[in-house]
Amino acid sequence: MRPRATYRLQFHRDFPFARAEELVPYFAELGISHIYASPVTTSRRGSQHGYDVVDPTEVDPELGGESALRSLVARLREYEMGLIIDIVPNHMGIAGGDNAWWNDVLARGRESKFADFFDIDWGDKLLLPFLGEPLADALEHGALELRTGEGGTELWAYGEHRFPLRPDDRSAPLDSDLAELLERQHYRLCWWRRGNDELHWRRFFTISELASLRVHDPRVFEATHQLVFRLHDEGLIDGVRVDHIDGLADPAQYCRRLRERLGPAAYIIVEKILAPGERLPGGWDIDGTTGYDFMEQVSGLLHNPAGEEALGELWVQMSGRTVDFGAEELQARQDMLSWEFEAQLSACVRAFCDLAASDEATRPLTEGMLRRALRVLLWSFPAYRTYGTGDFAPESDRVLRDMARERAEPLAPPGEMAVIDQILAWLAGTGPGDANLAADAVRRFQQLSAPIAAKAVEDTAFYRYGRLLSRNDVGFDPARLAIGIEDFARDCAERTERFPSAMLATATHDHKRGEDVRARLAVLSDVPGRWRQRVEQWERSIGEGSDVDPADRYMLYQTLFGAWPETLEPGDDEGLRAFARRVARWQEKALREAKLRSSWAEPDEAYEAACRDFVERLLDPARSASFVSDVADFVRQNRAAALSNTLAQTALKYTVPGVPDLYQGCELTDLSLVDPDNRRPVDYDLRRRLLATDCSESPKMRLIHAALKMRSESPELFSGGAFAVARVEGGRQGHVFAFSRHNGGKLLRVAVALRSGAELFGCSEPRMPPEWWGDTRIIFADGADRAQEAGAILAHGPISLSRVY
């Protein structure tokens, strides 16, 4: 059964399968066809997300186990609904001693039958950077101890990390000499700071608790997917979402292998971040991405390009930093490569040295030349990665290599562009040398460029650059404030042609800000002058003289405006304190991710305390009554415009080509911040009550319900219907996007008002008067009617869904 609309659920021990089973009637009534589940395989005990899988062969007992999963599926089938599950082929959780495969590797070293499951360079003992101090100090301070476990004597660190001993040492007495015992093991415990520089096994990004798998090995593929295949063959799941596809050695081969095993009817989507100008490669035999690309497109459409210059000037004035996001990204890439990926870079350099030495033509290239060239390319790479195999590269890689070369040229050492060109030739599959060495070198580069992009852009530069925070989210391009209507239409048409069943997302478990936070912040691009006045007023009254950096203050002001709860009033002391706690948690994470004034590696507790105190002062009506009232007033004056953006975003997600995904709870206004804020418990009793009363209290939920009802009643319109963009003429043509879907004698016309924040400022309803539209007309391309007045079509609100039969 193919999905019509999905509902994403984050399972954990406090929200198990049984809880979802209770909610199935609600999801069905809302109009959902499939539950889209976070990973269901066994993860580390107490996991809140499921991506730290410790046993991919069984359903997580903390979620209820396989029996509870089967019960959930049976309930779904009663309502003609299905299940899609998230799978994690790139890595496994290894902390805490729960992973039997990893434990066997620790106990038996290279002799373990799982030694080749993990991406380990077996040149030395397995380095384990889990100590909070150097080993000698840990031993002296009693951080390590021996305990009796199920298999005999075990080693424990800090009472949290558990490490098995060699089989010959499992009978060691608990008072054994720890230093001598450790010398005999197949692993070497060390200070966690050494991991970045010395680690010789691949981890997920910079997280040493997650070890990467060699899933390109057929034996590993079968072992890690046996449960998935069985659940599918037994009809319990209808498809899969593949986590972090760019971490794999050969994503194309993996996807084709997955399709071969699951069959043509299975729904297969991949978590893939598409960079500006990048297209999802063809030939993978999948249904598309998880929807970060759509999330970026629809967000950009809501922003007004006219506000770009003014917002850029305000950012520079406030922060003293550059308005050029490219410069911030470059610095972040240089920082991340230098600070956190030295070990992986060194392994990549060694691989290219071996490759160069295998052919007379490239033998003169020195290790220093190759290291400098690789560094410059990794600084300059325009996307997560390319998809070459050493002897082949898809045509879609060409544009990325060309862009990388163009960006690298001004950064290259004098006279060394030829070295960069040689590496690019190897990435293209056209370079000289041993084929096996080429495959290894290219794989290492591609599996390094992806985490560099993720850590540098999403987890660093996004927290340093604050022109407008609604444009800083997973898969977004902050360099581009707005996306043109023509560009959005072209993206929709391309999706129709290439991946008509791709997922459409506007919120995820990984988003930086909720979909309605972004919609509200987008209004600032319509009213940059009014925003500047408020910011300057806040700076004069409370900001100047603060110990908080001006850039951090400015991003805080945006966050307070964007995430201000709908029902929060200036006199609600408890509500303000609760909001302050949420914002303070966001700010602590933001400061540490930015790595400018604080960091995860070395938190600046004094500065973080100053920032926390500033947040608490701002939201304390006893100390900042005028500020609290002013923010609440500014939110109120922009409420109609924000709702207009929310409804526009919602209407587009549920009507353009693709499969809409509803992240848990987002049927109501989503004003969440970055995780864990976006994974808070959802009040389903409230949502069921609203749905039972025809969503009368929530325009957003009412629109979702109506759109999903249309998708259910006329599935042919959306699964295979044509998509035709309307032509808009007149003075307000830049403020409306319209199109039609038609198939089998059925027709849907959609018109959406855009970028009207300036006109709606201070209004009570998100509705422009007909006269504002003036001579603007919409000519639908379905050929059924002549031009229609935009003012008449959008007379009752910012969106119009009109069915014609």
C-alpha positions in Angstrom: 0.0 0.0 0.0 1.5 3.3 -1.1 1.2 6.3 1.2 -1.2 9.1 0.6 -0.2 11.1 3.7 2.1 10.2 6.6 2.2 11.1 10.3 5.7 11.0 11.9 5.9 9.6 15.4 8.9 9.6 17.7 8.8 6.4 19.6 10.5 5.9 23.0 9.8 4.1 26.3 7.4 6.9 27.3 5.6 6.8 24.0 5.5 3.1 23.0 3.6 1.2 20.3 0.6 0.8 22.6 0.2 4.5 22.9 0.2 4.9 19.1 -2.3 2.1 18.8 -4.7 4.1 21.0 -4.4 7.0 18.6 -5.0 5.2 15.3 -8.7 6.2 15.1 -7.7 9.8 15.5 -5.0 9.6 12.8 -7.5 7.9 10.5 -10.2 10.5 11.1 -7.6 13.2 10.4 -7.0 11.7 7.0 -3.6 10.0 7.5 -2.8 6.8 5.4 0.5 5.7 7.1 2.3 6.1 10.4 5.9 7.0 9.7 7.8 5.7 12.6 11.2 6.5 14.1 13.5 3.5 14.3 11.8 0.5 15.9 14.9 -1.7 16.2 16.5 -2.1 19.7 18.4 1.0 20.7 20.4 1.9 23.7 18.4 1.7 26.9 16.5 4.9 27.5 17.0 6.3 24.0 14.7 9.2 23.2 15.2 8.9 19.4 16.2 5.3 18.4 19.1 6.2 16.2 21.6 4.6 18.5 20.6 1.0 17.5 22.3 -1.7 19.4 20.5 -4.7 17.9 19.0 -4.4 14.4 17.7 -7.9 14.5 14.9 -7.4 17.1 12.1 -4.9 17.7 12.9 -2.7 20.7 11.5 -4.2 23.9 11.3 -0.7 25.5 8.7 0.1 22.8 6.7 -3.1 23.5 8.6 -5.5 21.4 7.4 -7.3 18.3 4.1 -8.4 19.8 3.2 -4.8 20.4 4.3 -3.8 16.9 2.1 -6.5 15.4 -0.8 -5.3 17.5 -0.3 -1.7 16.3 -0.2 -2.9 12.7 -3.3 -4.9 13.1 -5.1 -1.8 14.4 -3.8 0.2 11.5 -5.1 -2.4 9.0 -8.5 -2.1 10.6 -8.5 1.5 9.4 -6.9 0.6 6.0 -3.7 2.3 7.2 -0.1 1.3 6.9 3.3 1.6 8.5 6.7 3.0 7.2 9.7 2.6 9.4 13.0 4.5 9.8 16.1 2.3 9.3 19.7 3.2 10.3 22.2 1.4 8.0 25.1 3.8 8.6 25.9 3.2 12.3 25.2 1.5 15.6 25.2 2.7 19.2 28.2 1.3 21.1 28.1 3.2 24.4 26.9 1.6 27.6 27.8 -2.0 26.8 24.4 -2.9 25.2 25.7 -3.8 21.7 26.6 -7.5 21.5 28.3 -7.2 18.1 30.6 -4.4 19.3 31.3 -6.2 22.6 32.4 -9.2 20.7 34.8 -7.1 18.7 36.2 -5.6 21.9 36.6 -9.0 23.5 38.1 -10.8 20.5 39.6 -8.1 18.3 40.3 -9.1 14.7 39.2 -12.6 15.5 35.6 -11.6 16.1 33.1 -12.6 13.5 31.9 -9.0 13.6 35.3 -7.4 13.1 34.5 -6.5 9.5 31.0 -5.3 10.3 32.4 -2.0 11.6 34.5 0.5 9.6 37.8 -0.1 11.4 41.4 0.3 10.2 42.9 -2.6 11.9 46.5 -1.4 12.3 46.6 -1.2 16.0 44.5 -1.8 19.1 41.0 -0.4 18.9 41.1 3.1 20.3 38.2 3.9 22.7 38.1 7.7 23.5 35.6 7.4 26.4 37.6 8.6 29.4 37.1 12.0 30.9 40.8 12.3 31.5 44.1 10.6 30.5 44.2 6.9 31.3 46.9 7.3 34.0 44.8 9.9 35.8 41.6 7.8 35.4 43.4 4.8 37.0 44.8 7.0 39.8 41.4 8.6 40.5 39.6 5.3 40.6 37.4 6.0 37.6 37.9 2.4 36.4 36.9 -0.7 38.2 36.2 -4.4 37.7 32.7 -5.9 38.3 31.1 -9.2 37.9 28.8 -9.5 34.9 26.8 -12.2 33.1 29.9 -13.3 31.2 32.4 -13.0 34.1 34.6 -10.1 35.0 33.9 -6.8 33.2 35.6 -3.4 33.1 33.5 -0.4 34.0 34.4 3.3 33.6 32.6 6.0 35.7 29.9 3.5 36.5 28.4 4.2 33.1 30.6 2.6 30.4 30.9 -1.2 30.3 33.7 -3.0 28.4 34.1 -6.7 28.1 37.5 -8.4 28.6 39.2 -11.0 26.5 37.8 -14.5 27.1 41.0 -15.5 28.9 40.6 -12.6 31.3 36.9 -13.1 32.2 37.8 -15.0 35.3 40.2 -12.3 36.5 39.7 -11.5 40.2 38.1 -8.1 41.0 41.3 -6.9 42.7 43.5 -7.6 39.6 46.1 -5.0 38.6 44.0 -2.8 36.2 47.0 -1.4 34.3 48.4 -4.9 33.5 44.9 -6.2 32.6 44.3 -3.3 30.2 47.6 -4.0 28.4 46.3 -7.4 27.4 43.0 -6.2 25.8 42.3 -5.7 22.1 41.4 -2.1 22.8 43.0 0.9 24.3 41.1 3.3 26.5 42.0 6.9 26.2 41.0 10.5 27.0 38.0 11.5 24.9 39.9 14.5 23.4 42.3 12.2 21.6 39.5 10.8 19.5 39.4 13.7 17.0 43.1 13.3 16.2 43.8 9.6 16.6 40.6 7.6 16.0 41.1 4.8 13.4 37.5 3.7 13.0 34.8 5.7 11.4 32.1 7.2 13.7 28.9 9.1 13.0 30.0 12.7 12.5 32.0 13.4 15.7 30.0 11.2 18.0 32.2 8.4 19.4 29.2 6.6 20.9 28.1 5.8 17.3 30.3 3.4 15.2 29.8 3.3 11.5 29.0 0.1 9.6 30.4 -1.4 6.4 26.9 -2.0 5.0 28.3 -2.2 1.5 29.6 -5.6 2.5 26.8 -8.1 1.5 27.2 -10.0 4.7 26.7 -6.9 6.8 23.8 -5.8 4.6 22.0 -9.0 5.2 22.7 -9.2 8.9 21.6 -5.6 9.6 18.5 -5.8 7.5 17.1 -9.3 8.3 14.4 -7.9 10.6 13.4 -5.2 8.0 13.0 -7.8 5.3 11.0 -10.2 7.5 8.6 -7.4 8.6 8.1 -6.4 5.0 7.7 -10.0 3.7 5.1 -10.6 6.4 3.2 -7.6 5.3 3.8 -5.6 8.5 5.5 -2.6 6.9 4.9 -0.9 3.6 8.3 0.9 3.2 11.3 2.4 4.8 13.0 5.7 5.3 16.8 5.4 5.1 18.7 7.5 7.6 21.8 9.4 6.5 22.2 7.9 3.1 25.2 10.0 2.4 27.2 8.2 5.1 27.3 5.0 3.1 30.1 3.9 0.9 27.9 3.6 -2.2 24.4 5.0 -1.7 23.3 4.1 -5.3 24.3 0.4 -4.9 22.7 0.3 -1.4 19.4 1.7 -2.7 19.2 -0.6 -5.7 20.0 -3.6 -3.4 17.2 -2.5 -1.0 14.7 -2.2 -3.8 15.6 -5.6 -5.1 14.9 -7.1 -1.7 11.8 -5.1 -0.9 10.2 -5.2 -4.4 8.7 -2.6 -6.7 5.7 -1.8 -4.5 7.6 -0.8 -1.4 7.9 2.9 -0.5 11.6 3.8 -0.2 12.7 7.3 0.7 16.1 8.6 1.8 17.3 11.3 4.2 19.3 13.4 1.8 20.3 17.0 2.0 20.3 18.6 -1.4 22.6 21.6 -1.7 21.7 24.6 -4.0 21.8 23.4 -7.6 22.1 19.7 -6.6 19.6 17.2 -7.9 18.9 13.8 -6.4 20.8 11.4 -8.6 18.8 9.2 -10.9 19.2 5.4 -11.0 18.8 4.8 -7.3 15.4 3.2 -7.8 13.8 5.1 -4.9 10.7 7.2 -4.4 12.6 10.4 -3.4 13.8 12.2 -0.4 12.3 12.7 3.1 11.4 16.3 2.1 14.1 18.7 3.4 14.3 20.0 -0.2 10.6 20.9 -0.2 10.9 22.4 3.3 13.6 24.7 2.0 11.6 25.6 -1.1 8.3 26.4 0.6 10.1 28.4 3.3 11.9 30.5 0.7 8.7 31.2 -1.1 7.2 32.8 2.1 10.1 35.3 2.3 10.1 38.6 0.6 13.2 39.3 -1.4 12.6 43.0 -0.9 13.7 42.7 2.7 17.1 41.2 2.0 19.2 44.3 2.0 17.6 45.9 5.1 17.8 42.7 7.1 21.4 42.2 6.0 22.3 45.8 7.1 20.7 45.2 10.5 22.6 42.0 11.0 25.9 43.6 10.2 25.1 46.6 12.4 24.1 44.4 15.4 26.7 41.6 15.1 29.8 43.2 13.4 29.9 40.0 11.4 29.6 39.5 7.7 26.4 39.3 5.7 28.0 36.9 3.4 27.0 33.4 4.5 29.6 31.9 2.2 32.3 33.4 4.3 30.8 32.0 7.5 30.5 28.6 5.9 34.1 28.6 4.7 35.4 29.5 8.2 33.2 26.9 9.8 34.5 24.2 7.3 38.1 25.2 8.1 37.4 25.1 11.8 35.6 21.7 11.8 38.3 20.0 9.6 41.0 21.3 11.8 39.4 20.8 15.2 37.3 17.6 14.9 38.3 15.5 11.8 42.0 15.3 11.9 42.0 11.5 12.3 39.7 11.0 9.4 41.5 13.5 7.2 44.8 11.7 7.9 43.3 8.4 6.9 42.0 10.0 3.7 45.5 11.5 2.9 47.2 8.1 3.4 44.7 6.5 1.0 45.4 9.1 -1.7 49.2 8.7 -1.0 48.9 5.0 -1.6 46.9 5.6 -4.8 49.3 8.2 -6.1 52.3 5.9 -5.5 50.6 3.1 -7.5 51.2 4.9 -10.8 54.3 6.4 -12.3 52.4 9.5 -13.5 51.2 10.5 -10.0 54.2 9.1 -8.0 55.8 12.6 -7.7 52.9 13.9 -5.6 53.9 14.3 -2.0 51.9 13.7 1.1 52.0 17.4 1.8 50.7 18.3 -1.6 47.8 15.8 -1.3 47.0 17.0 2.2 46.8 20.6 1.1 44.7 19.8 -1.9 42.3 17.6 0.0 41.9 20.3 2.7 41.1 23.0 0.1 38.5 20.7 -1.6 36.9 19.9 1.7 36.7 23.6 2.5 35.2 24.3 -0.9 32.8 21.4 -1.5 29.4 22.7 -2.6 27.4 19.6 -1.4 27.5 16.8 1.0 29.4 14.5 -1.4 29.7 13.0 -4.9 28.9 9.4 -5.7 31.9 8.0 -7.6 33.2 4.5 -7.0 36.8 5.0 -8.1 36.3 3.7 -11.6 32.9 5.4 -12.3 31.0 8.5 -11.4 27.4 9.5 -12.3 27.0 12.4 -14.7 25.2 14.3 -12.0 28.5 14.6 -10.1 30.1 16.7 -12.8 28.4 20.0 -11.8 29.5 19.4 -8.2 33.1 18.8 -9.2 33.1 21.9 -11.4 31.7 24.0 -8.6 34.2 22.6 -6.1 37.1 23.4 -8.5 35.8 26.9 -9.0 35.6 27.5 -5.2 38.9 25.9 -4.5 41.0 27.8 -7.0 41.4 31.1 -5.0 42.2 29.0 -1.9 44.8 26.7 -3.5 48.5 27.2 -2.8 50.4 28.7 -5.7 51.1 26.2 -8.4 49.1 23.4 -6.8 45.8 23.5 -8.7 47.1 20.5 -10.7 47.0 18.4 -7.5 43.4 19.4 -7.0 42.6 18.6 -10.6 44.2 15.2 -10.1 42.0 14.4 -7.0 38.9 15.6 -9.0 39.9 13.2 -11.8 40.1 10.3 -9.3 36.6 11.4 -8.0 35.4 11.3 -11.6 36.7 7.8 -12.0 39.3 8.8 -14.7 42.5 9.0 -12.7 45.4 6.6 -13.0 46.5 4.0 -10.5 45.3 0.8 -8.8 41.6 0.3 -9.1 41.2 -1.0 -5.5 43.2 1.8 -4.1 41.2 4.3 -6.1 37.9 2.9 -4.7 39.2 3.2 -1.2 40.5 6.7 -1.6 37.4 8.0 -3.2 35.2 6.3 -0.6 37.2 8.0 2.2 36.9 11.4 0.6 33.2 11.1 0.1 32.6 9.7 3.6 34.5 12.7 5.0 33.0 15.5 2.9 29.5 14.6 4.1 30.1 15.0 7.9 32.2 18.1 7.2 29.3 19.7 5.4 26.8 18.7 8.1 28.9 19.8 11.1 30.2 23.0 9.5 27.0 24.2 7.9 24.1 22.9 10.0 25.8 22.5 13.4 28.1 25.6 13.3 27.5 28.2 10.6 23.8 28.2 11.2 24.4 29.2 14.8 26.9 31.9 13.8 24.9 33.6 11.1 21.7 35.5 12.0 20.5 37.7 9.2 17.1 35.9 9.6 16.9 32.7 11.5 13.9 31.3 9.6 16.4 30.7 6.7 18.8 28.6 8.9 17.4 25.1 8.9 18.3 21.6 7.8 18.7 21.6 4.1 18.3 25.4 3.8 20.5 27.9 2.0 20.8 31.0 4.2 22.7 32.8 1.5 19.4 33.1 -0.4 16.7 34.9 1.7 13.9 34.2 -0.7 12.9 31.8 -3.5 11.2 33.2 -6.6 7.7 32.0 -7.5 9.1 30.8 -10.9 11.8 28.8 -9.1 9.2 27.2 -6.8 7.0 26.3 -9.7 10.0 24.7 -11.5 10.9 22.7 -8.5 7.3 21.4 -8.2 7.3 20.5 -11.9 10.6 18.7 -11.6 9.3 16.7 -8.7 6.3 15.7 -10.7 8.5 14.4 -13.4 11.2 12.7 -11.5 9.9 11.8 -8.0 6.1 12.3 -7.8 5.9 10.3 -4.5 8.7 12.1 -2.7 7.9 13.1 0.8 7.0 16.7 1.6 8.1 17.9 5.0 7.8 21.2 6.9 8.8 19.9 10.3 11.0 17.1 11.4 12.7 15.6 14.6 15.8 17.5 13.5 14.5 20.9 12.6 16.1 24.0 14.2 12.8 25.9 14.5 9.2 24.8 14.2 7.4 25.3 10.9 5.3 28.1 12.4 8.3 29.8 14.0 9.7 30.0 10.5 6.4 31.2 9.1 6.2 34.0 11.7 9.9 35.0 11.3 9.4 35.2 7.5 7.0 38.1 8.1 10.0 40.2 9.1 11.2 40.1 5.5 7.9 42.0 4.7 8.4 44.6 7.5 12.2 45.0 8.0 11.8 48.7 8.9 9.3 48.0 11.7 11.5 45.2 12.9 14.6 47.5 13.0 12.7 50.1 15.0 11.8 47.4 17.6 15.3 46.0 17.8 16.8 49.4 18.2 14.3 50.3 20.9 15.0 47.0 22.8 18.8 47.6 22.5 18.4 51.1 24.0 16.2 50.0 26.8 17.7 46.7 27.8 20.4 45.4 25.5 23.2 48.0 25.6 25.5 47.4 28.5 24.6 43.8 28.7 27.4 41.2 29.0 25.8 39.3 26.2 27.4 39.6 22.7 25.3 41.8 20.4 25.1 39.0 17.8 23.7 36.6 20.5 21.3 39.3 21.6 20.0 39.8 18.1 19.4 36.1 17.5 17.7 36.0 20.9 15.3 38.8 19.9 14.4 36.8 16.8 13.8 33.7 18.8 11.6 35.4 21.3 9.5 36.9 18.6 9.3 33.7 16.5 8.6 31.2 19.3 6.4 33.4 21.5 3.5 31.1 22.6 0.2 32.0 21.1 -1.6 32.3 24.4 1.2 33.9 26.4 0.2 37.3 27.9 2.4 39.8 29.6 0.8 39.2 33.0 1.3 35.4 32.9 4.2 35.1 35.2 4.4 31.3 35.2 4.0 31.1 31.4 6.8 33.6 31.0 9.0 31.6 33.3 8.3 28.4 31.4 9.0 30.1 28.1 12.3 31.5 29.6 13.4 28.0 30.5 12.7 26.7 27.0 14.6 29.7 25.4 17.5 29.3 27.8 17.9 25.6 26.8 17.8 26.7 23.2 20.4 29.4 23.8 22.8 27.1 25.6 22.8 24.7 22.7 23.1 27.6 20.2 26.1 29.0 21.9 27.9 25.6 22.1 27.1 24.8 18.5 28.4 28.1 17.3 31.7 27.4 19.1 32.5 31.1 19.3 31.9 32.1 23.0 31.3 28.6 24.3 31.4 25.0 23.0 30.5 21.4 23.9 34.2 20.6 24.2 34.8 23.4 26.7 31.7 25.3 27.9 32.2 28.8 29.1 30.0 28.6 32.1 30.4 32.3 33.0 29.2 33.5 29.6 26.4 30.9 29.4 25.2 32.1 32.9 25.3 35.7 31.7 23.1 34.7 28.7 20.7 32.7 30.8 20.4 35.7 33.3 19.7 38.0 30.3 16.9 35.7 29.1 15.4 35.5 32.5 15.6 39.3 32.9 14.0 39.9 29.6 11.0 37.7 30.4 10.6 38.8 34.0 7.7 41.4 34.0 8.9 42.7 37.4 12.2 43.8 35.7 11.3 44.2 32.1 7.6 45.0 31.9 7.9 47.3 28.9 10.0 44.8 26.9 7.6 41.9 27.6 4.6 44.0 26.6 6.4 45.3 23.5 7.3 41.8 22.3 3.8 40.5 22.9 2.4 43.6 21.1 4.7 43.0 18.1 3.6 39.4 17.9 0.0 40.4 18.1 0.4 43.0 15.3 2.0 40.5 13.0 -0.4 37.6 14.0 -2.5 37.9 10.8 0.5 37.9 8.6 2.1 34.9 10.4 -1.2 33.0 10.1 -1.3 33.8 6.4 2.1 32.3 6.0 1.2 29.3 8.1 -1.9 28.6 6.0 0.0 29.2 2.7 2.7 26.7 3.7 0.2 24.2 4.8 -2.0 24.5 1.7 1.0 24.0 -0.6 2.4 21.0 1.3 -0.9 19.2 1.0 -1.7 20.0 -2.6 1.5 20.2 -4.7 3.1 17.0 -6.1 4.5 14.6 -3.4 3.4 12.9 -0.2 2.8 15.3 2.7 4.3 14.3 6.1 2.8 15.7 9.3 5.4 15.7 12.1 3.8 14.7 15.5 1.7 17.5 16.9 2.1 19.9 14.0 -1.6 19.8 13.1 -1.7 22.7 15.6 0.6 25.6 15.6 4.2 24.5 15.9 6.3 27.0 17.8 9.0 24.5 18.8 12.8 25.1 18.9 15.6 22.8 18.2 15.7 19.3 19.9 14.8 18.3 22.5 12.2 21.1 22.4 10.7 19.8 19.2 10.3 16.3 20.8 8.2 17.4 23.7 5.1 15.3 24.5 2.1 16.0 22.3 -1.3 16.8 23.8 -3.4 14.4 21.8 -6.5 14.8 24.0 -6.7 18.4 22.9 -6.2 17.4 19.2 -8.9 14.8 19.4 -11.3 17.2 21.0 -10.6 19.8 18.3 -11.1 17.3 15.5 -14.4 16.2 17.0 -15.6 19.8 16.9 -14.6 20.3 13.2 -11.4 22.0 14.2 -13.3 25.2 14.8 -10.6 26.6 17.1 -7.7 26.0 14.7 -7.6 27.3 11.1 -4.4 25.3 10.5 -5.9 22.0 11.6 -9.1 22.7 9.7 -7.2 23.2 6.5 -5.1 20.1 7.0 -8.3 18.0 7.7 -10.0 19.5 4.6 -6.9 18.9 2.3 -6.5 15.3 3.6 -10.2 14.6 3.0 -9.7 15.7 -0.6 -6.7 13.5 -1.0 -8.7 10.6 0.4 -11.7 11.2 -1.8 -9.8 11.9 -5.0 -6.5 10.1 -4.7 -6.0 10.1 -8.5 -5.7 13.9 -8.5 -2.7 13.7 -6.2 -1.0 10.4 -7.0 -1.0 10.8 -10.8 -2.7 14.0 -11.5 -1.2 16.7 -13.8 0.3 19.7 -12.2 -0.1 23.0 -14.1 1.1 26.4 -12.9 -1.3 29.3 -13.5 -0.3 32.5 -15.1 -0.7 35.6 -12.9 -0.9 39.1 -14.3 -1.3 42.5 -12.8 0.1 44.7 -10.1 0.2 42.1 -7.3 1.4 39.2 -9.4 4.4 38.7 -7.1 2.0 38.1 -4.2 0.2 35.0 -5.4 1.1 31.5 -6.5 -1.6 29.4 -8.2 -1.8 26.1 -10.0 -4.2 23.3 -10.8 -4.2 19.5 -10.4 -6.4 17.5 -12.8 -6.9 13.9 -13.7 -9.8 11.7 -14.8 -12.3 14.5 -15.2 -11.5 15.9 -11.7 -9.9 19.2 -11.2 -8.5 21.1 -8.2 -7.5 24.8 -8.4 -5.3 26.3 -5.7 -4.4 29.9 -5.1 -2.1 31.1 -2.3 -1.4 34.6 -1.2 2.2 35.4 -0.4 4.3 38.1 1.2 1.6 40.4 2.5 3.0 41.1 5.9 3.3 44.8 5.4 -0.4 45.1 4.4 -1.6 42.8 7.2 0.3 44.5 9.9 -2.1 45.2 12.8 -5.0 43.4 11.1 -7.2 40.9 13.0 -7.7 38.5 10.1 -5.3 37.2 7.4 -7.5 38.5 4.6 -6.7 41.2 2.1 -9.6 43.4 0.8 -10.4 42.7 -2.9 -9.4 46.2 -3.9 -5.9 45.6 -2.7 -5.5 43.0 -5.4 -6.5 45.6 -8.0 -6.1 44.4 -11.6 -4.3 41.1 -10.6 -5.8 38.2 -12.5 -5.2 34.4 -12.4 -5.3 32.4 -15.6 -5.4 28.7 -14.8 -3.7 26.5 -17.2 -6.3 23.7 -17.2 -8.1 25.4 -20.1 -11.5 25.4 -18.4 -12.0 29.1 -17.7 -10.8 32.5 -18.7 -8.9 34.9 -16.4 -10.3 35.3 -12.9 -9.9 38.2 -10.5 -7.4 37.4 -7.7 -9.4 39.6 -5.4 -12.5 37.5 -5.9 -10.6 34.2 -5.6 -8.8 35.2 -2.4 -11.6 37.3 -0.9 -12.1 35.1 2.1 -8.5 34.4 3.1 -5.0 33.7 2.0 -5.7 30.4 0.4 -8.3 29.1 -2.0 -8.9 25.4 -2.7 -11.6 25.0 -5.4 -12.7 21.6 -6.7 -14.3 21.4 -10.1 -15.8 18.1 -11.4 
